[in-house]
Structures are given as C-alpha cells and as structure tokens.
Amino acid sequence: MADTKQAERRASKLAKQIQAFSKQHGGAEGQLAYIGQMGTRIVLVGEDGGWGDLVAPTHEVAKSAAEKAGLTLHEEFDGDFAAKVRTGPYEWTRMAGIQLGGPSND
C-alpha cells in the first residue's frame, strides 16, 4: 500500500514537471525509454523544438505520469517526431564536436 501511494506521488510530481515543460514550449510530445535498473526515461520534445527528459523509477510510474499530464506518447523516437528536435551549439559540440576535434564545453 505504501509503495502504491509513493508511486502515485512520484507520478503526480512528474506529471506537473511534464505540464510545466509543455507550457514553456508551446505543447509537448514524448516517448518512454527503458533505461534498465534506473527506471524509464521520459523524453520530451516541445512544439518549439526544445527537448528534455525526466527519469521515473519504473515504466508504470512513467506511463502514469504521461497520462496524468495528457502527454501524447510515441512508440519510437524516429521519423517526424525526432525531426522536431532543435539542437544548439552546446548539443553539437557535446554529441559530435568532441569526436571531430571541436570544443569540449568544459
């Protein structure tokens, strides 16, 4: 019973964070990605191309949070959904720049 209440509280807190992200970015869509024992990552992509993520302790908590927030979920992070992501200089240097001899962002 205590675990159920704790999971509900965590889902509600995550839902509020999802809603805040959505409000800040003109709406949002998401995808749930299992990350092993750490739980499930909730990947968020705003209508303006902004992106972020949250981590839930379990897939059930992540799914509950998304439902509470009214988040549209995608099965995969590909195609039109992935194309909405807008990256800036920081992401480019962190994801590719280091390997290509770009600045390290230290």
DSSP file (Angstrom, degrees, kcal/mol; ACC not computed):
  #  RESIDUE AA STRUCTURE BP1 BP2  ACC     N-H-->O    O-->H-N    N-H-->O    O-->H-N    TCO  KAPPA ALPHA  PHI   PSI    X-CA   Y-CA   Z-CA
    1    1 A M     >        0   0    0      0, 0.0     4,-2.1     0, 0.0     5,-0.2   0.000 360.0 360.0 360.0 -44.5    0.0    0.0    0.0
    2    2 A A  H  >  +     0   0    0      1,-0.2     4,-2.5     2,-0.2     5,-0.2   0.888 360.0  52.5 -64.5 -38.5    2.8    2.4    0.9
    3    3 A D  H  > S+     0   0    0      1,-0.2     4,-2.4     2,-0.2    -1,-0.2   0.886 108.4  51.2 -63.5 -38.3    4.6    1.6   -2.4
    4    4 A T  H  > S+     0   0    0      2,-0.2     4,-2.2     1,-0.2    -2,-0.2   0.916 111.6  46.4 -65.3 -43.4    1.4    2.3   -4.3
    5    5 A K  H  X S+     0   0    0     -4,-2.1     4,-2.3     2,-0.2    -2,-0.2   0.898 112.6  50.2 -65.7 -40.3    1.0    5.7   -2.6
    6    6 A Q  H  X S+     0   0    0     -4,-2.5     4,-2.3     2,-0.2    -2,-0.2   0.904 110.4  49.9 -64.6 -41.5    4.7    6.6   -3.2
    7    7 A A  H  X S+     0   0    0     -4,-2.4     4,-2.6     2,-0.2    -2,-0.2   0.899 110.7  50.0 -63.7 -41.0    4.4    5.6   -6.9
    8    8 A E  H  X S+     0   0    0     -4,-2.2     4,-2.4     2,-0.2    -2,-0.2   0.897 110.5  49.5 -65.0 -40.8    1.3    7.8   -7.3
    9    9 A R  H  X S+     0   0    0     -4,-2.3     4,-2.3     2,-0.2    -2,-0.2   0.915 112.4  47.9 -64.0 -42.2    3.0   10.8   -5.6
   10   10 A R  H  X S+     0   0    0     -4,-2.3     4,-2.5     2,-0.2    -2,-0.2   0.910 111.7  49.8 -64.8 -42.3    6.0   10.4   -7.9
   11   11 A A  H  X S+     0   0    0     -4,-2.6     4,-2.5     1,-0.2    -2,-0.2   0.899 111.0  49.8 -63.3 -40.5    3.8   10.1  -11.0
   12   12 A S  H  X S+     0   0    0     -4,-2.4     4,-1.9     2,-0.2    -2,-0.2   0.899 110.9  49.0 -65.5 -40.8    1.9   13.3   -9.9
   13   13 A K  H  X S+     0   0    0     -4,-2.3     4,-1.7     2,-0.2    -2,-0.2   0.925 112.9  47.1 -64.5 -44.4    5.2   15.2   -9.4
   14   14 A L  H  X S+     0   0    0     -4,-2.5     4,-2.6     1,-0.2    -2,-0.2   0.892 108.6  55.9 -63.1 -39.5    6.5   14.0  -12.8
   15   15 A A  H  X S+     0   0    0     -4,-2.5     4,-2.6     1,-0.2    -1,-0.2   0.898 106.4  50.4 -60.3 -40.9    3.2   15.0  -14.4
   16   16 A K  H  X S+     0   0    0     -4,-1.9     4,-2.2     2,-0.2    -1,-0.2   0.889 110.8  49.1 -64.6 -38.5    3.5   18.5  -13.0
   17   17 A Q  H  X S+     0   0    0     -4,-1.7     4,-2.3     2,-0.2    -2,-0.2   0.892 111.0  49.9 -67.2 -39.4    7.0   18.7  -14.4
   18   18 A I  H  X S+     0   0    0     -4,-2.6     4,-2.7     2,-0.2    -2,-0.2   0.930 111.2  49.2 -63.0 -45.4    5.8   17.5  -17.8
   19   19 A Q  H  X S+     0   0    0     -4,-2.6     4,-2.5     1,-0.2    -2,-0.2   0.886 109.9  51.1 -62.8 -39.4    3.0   20.0  -17.8
   20   20 A A  H  X S+     0   0    0     -4,-2.2     4,-2.2     2,-0.2    -1,-0.2   0.917 111.5  47.8 -64.3 -42.9    5.4   22.8  -17.0
   21   21 A F  H  X S+     0   0    0     -4,-2.3     4,-1.7     2,-0.2     6,-0.2   0.935 112.1  50.1 -60.7 -46.6    7.7   21.8  -19.8
   22   22 A S  H  <>S+     0   0    0     -4,-2.7     5,-3.3     1,-0.2     4,-0.3   0.903 110.8  48.7 -60.1 -43.5    4.7   21.6  -22.2
   23   23 A K  H ><5S+     0   0    0     -4,-2.5     3,-0.8     1,-0.2    -1,-0.2   0.904 111.9  49.4 -63.6 -41.8    3.6   25.1  -21.2
   24   24 A Q  H 3<5S+     0   0    0     -4,-2.2    -1,-0.2     1,-0.2    -2,-0.2   0.781 117.5  40.4 -68.1 -27.7    7.1   26.6  -21.6
   25   25 A H  T 3<5S-     0   0    0     -4,-1.7    23,-1.1    -5,-0.2    22,-0.7   0.157 115.3-103.5-113.1  18.2    7.5   25.0  -25.1
   26   26 A G  T < 5S-     0   0    0     -3,-0.8    -3,-0.2    -4,-0.3     2,-0.1   0.776  88.4 -28.2  71.0  26.2    4.0   25.5  -26.6
   27   27 A G  S   <S-     0   0    0     -5,-3.3    20,-1.9    -6,-0.2    21,-0.3  -0.375  71.0-137.5 114.5 164.2    3.0   21.9  -26.1
   28   28 A A  E     -A   46   0A   0     18,-0.3    44,-0.7    -2,-0.1     2,-0.3  -0.995  10.8-160.8-156.5 157.1    4.9   18.7  -26.0
   29   29 A E  E     -Ab  45  72A   0     16,-2.1    16,-2.6    -2,-0.3     2,-0.3  -0.866  22.1-166.1-129.6 165.6    5.0   15.1  -27.1
   30   30 A G  E     -Ab  44  73A   0     42,-2.8    44,-2.6    -2,-0.3     2,-0.3  -0.902  19.4-149.0-149.4 176.4    7.1   12.3  -25.6
   31   31 A Q  E     -Ab  43  74A   0     12,-1.6    12,-2.8    -2,-0.3     2,-0.5  -0.980  20.8-133.0-149.2 139.6    8.5    8.8  -25.7
   32   32 A L  E     -A   42   0A   0     42,-0.5     2,-0.5    -2,-0.3    10,-0.2  -0.840  22.1-172.5 -98.6 129.0    9.2    6.3  -22.9
   33   33 A A  E     -A   41   0A   0      8,-2.7     8,-3.3    -2,-0.5     2,-0.2  -0.969  21.1-132.9-127.1 117.5   12.6    4.6  -23.0
   34   34 A Y  E     -A   40   0A   0     -2,-0.5     6,-0.2     6,-0.2     3,-0.1  -0.486  20.9-176.1 -66.3 129.8   13.5    1.8  -20.6
   35   35 A I    >   -     0   0    0      4,-2.9     3,-0.9     1,-0.4     2,-0.1  -0.090  40.0-110.6-122.4  34.5   17.0    2.5  -19.1
   36   36 A G  G >  S-     0   0    0      1,-0.2     3,-1.9     3,-0.2    -1,-0.4  -0.445  82.4  -8.4  79.0-146.3   17.5   -0.6  -17.0
   37   37 A Q  G 3  S+     0   0    0      1,-0.3    -1,-0.2    -2,-0.1     3,-0.1   0.713 126.2  69.7 -63.3 -20.5   17.5   -0.7  -13.2
   38   38 A M  G <  S-     0   0    0     -3,-0.9     2,-0.4     1,-0.2    -1,-0.3   0.732 106.5-124.5 -70.2 -20.5   17.5    3.1  -13.2
   39   39 A G    <   -     0   0    0     -3,-1.9    -4,-2.9    16,-0.1     2,-0.4  -0.947  44.2 -30.2 122.8-136.7   13.9    3.1  -14.5
   40   40 A T  E     -AC  34  56A   0     16,-2.4    16,-3.0    -2,-0.4     2,-0.4  -0.994  47.4-137.7-132.3 130.9   12.3    4.7  -17.5
   41   41 A R  E     -AC  33  55A   0     -8,-3.3    -8,-2.7    -2,-0.4     2,-0.8  -0.728   9.1-149.8 -87.0 133.1   13.3    7.9  -19.2
   42   42 A I  E     -AC  32  54A   0     12,-3.5    12,-1.7    -2,-0.4     2,-0.5  -0.901  15.2-158.1-101.1 104.1   10.5   10.2  -20.3
   43   43 A V  E     -AC  31  53A   0    -12,-2.8   -12,-1.6    -2,-0.8     2,-0.4  -0.737   8.7-161.9 -87.1 127.3   11.9   12.0  -23.4
   44   44 A L  E     -AC  30  52A   0      8,-3.2     8,-2.0    -2,-0.5     2,-0.4  -0.915  12.2-173.7-115.0 135.9   10.0   15.3  -24.0
   45   45 A V  E     -AC  29  51A   0    -16,-2.6   -16,-2.1    -2,-0.4     6,-0.2  -0.982  16.9-145.7-128.9 119.8   10.0   17.3  -27.3
   46   46 A G  E >   -A   28   0A   0      4,-3.6     3,-1.8    -2,-0.4   -18,-0.3  -0.360  26.1-112.4 -80.3 161.4    8.3   20.7  -27.3
   47   47 A E  T 3  S+     0   0    0    -20,-1.9   -21,-0.2   -22,-0.7   -19,-0.1   0.752 119.7  56.7 -62.7 -23.9    6.4   22.2  -30.2
   48   48 A D  T 3  S-     0   0    0    -23,-1.1    -1,-0.3   -21,-0.3     3,-0.1   0.397 124.6-102.9 -88.1   3.2    9.2   24.8  -30.4
   49   49 A G  S <  S+     0   0    0     -3,-1.8    37,-2.7     1,-0.3    -2,-0.1   0.296  77.9 137.3  93.3  -9.5   11.9   22.1  -30.8
   50   50 A G        -     0   0    0     35,-0.2    -4,-3.6   -25,-0.1    -1,-0.3  -0.348  33.3-168.9 -65.8 152.2   13.1   22.3  -27.3
   51   51 A W  E     +C   45   0A   0     -6,-0.2     2,-0.3    35,-0.2    -6,-0.2  -0.957  18.5 149.5-144.2 161.5   13.7   19.0  -25.6
   52   52 A G  E     -C   44   0A   0     -8,-2.0    -8,-3.2    -2,-0.3     2,-0.3  -0.953  24.4-132.2-169.9-178.1   14.4   17.5  -22.2
   53   53 A D  E     -C   43   0A   0     -2,-0.3     2,-0.3   -10,-0.2   -10,-0.2  -0.992   5.5-160.4-151.7 159.6   13.9   14.4  -20.2
   54   54 A L  E     -C   42   0A   0    -12,-1.7   -12,-3.5    -2,-0.3     2,-0.5  -0.925  18.9-133.7-132.3 156.0   12.8   13.1  -16.8
   55   55 A V  E     -C   41   0A   0     -2,-0.3   -14,-0.2   -14,-0.2   -16,-0.1  -0.968  15.0-165.6-120.0 127.5   13.5    9.8  -15.2
   56   56 A A  E     -C   40   0A   0    -16,-3.0   -16,-2.4    -2,-0.5     6,-0.0  -0.802  27.7-125.5-104.2 149.6   10.8    7.7  -13.5
   57   57 A P  S    S+     0   0    0      0, 0.0     2,-0.3     0, 0.0    -1,-0.1   0.773  91.5  15.5 -67.6 -24.8   11.7    4.8  -11.2
   58   58 A T  S  > S-     0   0    0    -18,-0.1     4,-2.0   -19,-0.1   -18,-0.2  -0.950  75.5-114.8-142.9 162.5    9.5    2.4  -13.1
   59   59 A H  H  > S+     0   0    0     -2,-0.3     4,-2.8     1,-0.2     5,-0.2   0.877 116.5  56.0 -63.8 -37.6    7.8    2.1  -16.5
   60   60 A E  H  > S+     0   0    0      1,-0.2     4,-2.4     2,-0.2    -1,-0.2   0.904 107.6  47.3 -63.0 -41.9    4.4    2.1  -14.8
   61   61 A V  H  > S+     0   0    0      2,-0.2     4,-2.6     1,-0.2    -1,-0.2   0.917 112.7  49.9 -65.3 -42.9    5.2    5.4  -13.0
   62   62 A A  H  X S+     0   0    0     -4,-2.0     4,-2.4     2,-0.2    -2,-0.2   0.924 112.6  46.5 -61.2 -45.5    6.4    7.0  -16.2
   63   63 A K  H  X S+     0   0    0     -4,-2.8     4,-2.3     1,-0.2    -1,-0.2   0.907 112.6  49.9 -64.9 -41.9    3.3    5.9  -18.1
   64   64 A S  H  X S+     0   0    0     -4,-2.4     4,-2.8    -5,-0.2    -2,-0.2   0.911 110.6  50.1 -62.4 -43.1    1.0    7.1  -15.3
   65   65 A A  H  X S+     0   0    0     -4,-2.6     4,-2.1     2,-0.2    -2,-0.2   0.919 110.6  49.5 -61.7 -44.8    2.8   10.5  -15.3
   66   66 A A  H  X>S+     0   0    0     -4,-2.4     5,-2.6     1,-0.2     4,-0.7   0.908 112.7  47.5 -61.5 -42.7    2.4   10.9  -19.0
   67   67 A E  H ><5S+     0   0    0     -4,-2.3     3,-0.9     1,-0.2    -2,-0.2   0.928 111.0  50.4 -64.6 -45.5   -1.3   10.0  -18.8
   68   68 A K  H 3<5S+     0   0    0     -4,-2.8    -1,-0.2     1,-0.3    -2,-0.2   0.860 113.4  46.8 -60.6 -35.5   -1.9   12.4  -15.9
   69   69 A A  H 3<5S-     0   0    0     -4,-2.1    -1,-0.3    -5,-0.2    -2,-0.2   0.580 110.6-121.7 -82.8 -10.4   -0.1   15.2  -17.9
   70   70 A G  T <<5 +     0   0    0     -3,-0.9     2,-0.4    -4,-0.7    -3,-0.2   0.798  51.0 169.6  72.8  28.6   -2.0   14.4  -21.1
   71   71 A L      < -     0   0    0     -5,-2.6     2,-0.5    -6,-0.2    -1,-0.2  -0.594  35.2-130.0 -79.4 128.5    1.2   13.8  -23.0
   72   72 A T  E     -b   29   0A   0    -44,-0.7   -42,-2.8    -2,-0.4     2,-0.4  -0.671  29.6-150.8 -74.5 125.3    1.0   12.2  -26.4
   73   73 A L  E     -b   30   0A   0     -2,-0.5     2,-0.4   -44,-0.2   -42,-0.2  -0.805   8.2-153.2-105.4 142.4    3.4    9.3  -26.5
   74   74 A H  E     -b   31   0A   0    -44,-2.6   -42,-0.5    -2,-0.4     3,-0.0  -0.867  15.0-140.2-107.7 145.0    5.3    7.9  -29.5
   75   75 A E  S    S+     0   0    0     -2,-0.4     2,-0.3   -44,-0.1    -1,-0.1   0.874  87.4  24.5 -68.8 -38.4    6.4    4.2  -29.6
   76   76 A E  S    S-     0   0    0      2,-0.1     2,-1.0    -3,-0.1     5,-0.1  -0.876  73.4-125.9-127.9 156.7    9.7    5.1  -31.2
   77   77 A F  S    S+     0   0    0     -2,-0.3     2,-0.3     4,-0.1   -46,-0.1  -0.680  76.6  92.0-100.5  76.6   12.0    8.2  -31.3
   78   78 A D    >>  +     0   0    0     -2,-1.0     3,-1.1     4,-0.0     4,-0.8  -0.894  62.4  20.9-152.4 178.9   12.2    8.4  -35.1
   79   79 A G  H 3> S-     0   0    0     -2,-0.3     4,-1.9     1,-0.2     3,-0.1  -0.203 121.5  -3.9  59.4-137.0   10.7   10.0  -38.2
   80   80 A D  H 3> S+     0   0    0      1,-0.2     4,-0.6     2,-0.2    -1,-0.2   0.827 134.0  56.7 -60.6 -34.6    8.6   13.1  -37.8
   81   81 A F  H X4 S+     0   0    0     -3,-1.1     3,-1.1     1,-0.2     4,-0.3   0.951 109.6  43.2 -64.3 -49.7    8.9   13.0  -34.0
   82   82 A A  H >< S+     0   0    0     -4,-0.8     3,-1.4     1,-0.3    -1,-0.2   0.830 106.1  63.9 -65.1 -31.6   12.7   13.1  -34.0
   83   83 A A  H 3< S+     0   0    0     -4,-1.9    -1,-0.3     1,-0.3    -2,-0.2   0.687  90.4  67.7 -67.8 -17.2   12.8   15.7  -36.7
   84   84 A K  T << S+     0   0    0     -3,-1.1    -1,-0.3    -4,-0.6     2,-0.2   0.720  76.7 103.4 -73.9 -20.5   11.0   18.2  -34.3
   85   85 A V    <   -     0   0    0     -3,-1.4     2,-0.5    -4,-0.3   -35,-0.2  -0.440  56.8-160.0 -69.8 130.5   14.1   18.3  -32.0
   86   86 A R        -     0   0    0    -37,-2.7     2,-0.3    -2,-0.2   -35,-0.2  -0.956   8.0-163.9-111.7 124.0   16.2   21.5  -32.4
   87   87 A T        -     0   0    0     -2,-0.5   -37,-0.0   -37,-0.1     0, 0.0  -0.775   0.6-155.9-107.8 153.6   19.7   21.4  -31.2
   88   88 A G     >  -     0   0    0     -2,-0.3     4,-2.1     1,-0.0     5,-0.2  -0.453  42.9 -77.0-113.6-172.1   22.1   24.3  -30.5
   89   89 A P  H  > S+     0   0    0      0, 0.0     4,-2.4     0, 0.0     5,-0.2   0.859 125.9  57.0 -57.8 -38.3   25.8   24.7  -30.4
   90   90 A Y  H  > S+     0   0    0      1,-0.2     4,-2.2     2,-0.2     5,-0.2   0.948 108.9  44.8 -60.2 -48.9   26.1   23.0  -27.0
   91   91 A E  H  > S+     0   0    0      1,-0.2     4,-3.1     2,-0.2     5,-0.4   0.901 111.8  53.1 -63.5 -40.9   24.5   19.8  -28.2
   92   92 A W  H  X>S+     0   0    0     -4,-2.1     5,-2.9     1,-0.2     4,-2.4   0.917 112.4  43.4 -62.3 -43.0   26.5   19.8  -31.4
   93   93 A T  I  <>S+     0   0    0     -4,-2.4     5,-1.6     3,-0.2    -1,-0.2   0.861 117.5  46.1 -73.4 -32.3   29.8   20.0  -29.6
   94   94 A R  I  <5S+     0   0    0     -4,-2.2    -2,-0.2    -5,-0.2    -1,-0.2   0.897 121.5  35.9 -73.9 -40.3   28.8   17.5  -26.9
   95   95 A M  I  <5S-     0   0    0     -4,-3.1    -2,-0.2    -5,-0.2    -3,-0.2   0.867 143.7  -5.4 -84.2 -37.1   27.4   14.9  -29.4
   96   96 A A  I  X5S+     0   0    0     -4,-2.4     4,-1.8    -5,-0.4    -3,-0.2   0.659 115.3  75.4-128.9 -31.9   29.7   15.3  -32.3
   97   97 A G  I  4XS+     0   0    0     -5,-2.9     5,-5.1     1,-0.2     4,-0.3   0.852  94.8  53.6 -58.9 -38.9   32.2   18.1  -31.8
   98   98 A I  T >4<S+     0   0    0     -5,-1.6     3,-1.2     3,-0.2    -1,-0.2   0.934 111.3  45.5 -62.6 -45.5   34.4   16.3  -29.3
   99   99 A Q  T 345S+     0   0    0      1,-0.2    -1,-0.2    -3,-0.2    -2,-0.2   0.807 115.5  48.0 -67.3 -28.4   34.8   13.4  -31.7
  100  100 A L  T 3<5S-     0   0    0     -4,-1.8    -1,-0.2    -7,-0.1    -2,-0.2   0.310 125.1 -98.0 -96.7   8.7   35.5   15.8  -34.5
  101  101 A G  T < 5S+     0   0    0     -3,-1.2    -3,-0.2    -4,-0.3    -4,-0.1   0.640  77.3 141.6  86.5  15.1   38.0   17.9  -32.7
  102  102 A G      < -     0   0    0     -5,-5.1    -1,-0.2    -6,-0.2    -9,-0.0  -0.133  62.6 -58.5 -78.4-178.7   35.5   20.6  -31.7
  103  103 A P        -     0   0    0      0, 0.0    -1,-0.2     0, 0.0    -2,-0.1  -0.241  41.6-138.9 -61.9 151.6   35.4   22.5  -28.4
  104  104 A S        -     0   0    0     -3,-0.1    -6,-0.1    -7,-0.1    -2,-0.0   0.550  22.7-133.2 -92.1  -7.4   34.9   20.4  -25.3
  105  105 A N              0   0    0      1,-0.1   -11,-0.0    -7,-0.0    -7,-0.0   0.808 360.0 360.0  59.3  31.6   32.5   22.6  -23.5
  106  106 A D              0   0    0      0, 0.0    -1,-0.1     0, 0.0     0, 0.0   0.488 360.0 360.0 -74.3 360.0   34.5   22.2  -20.3
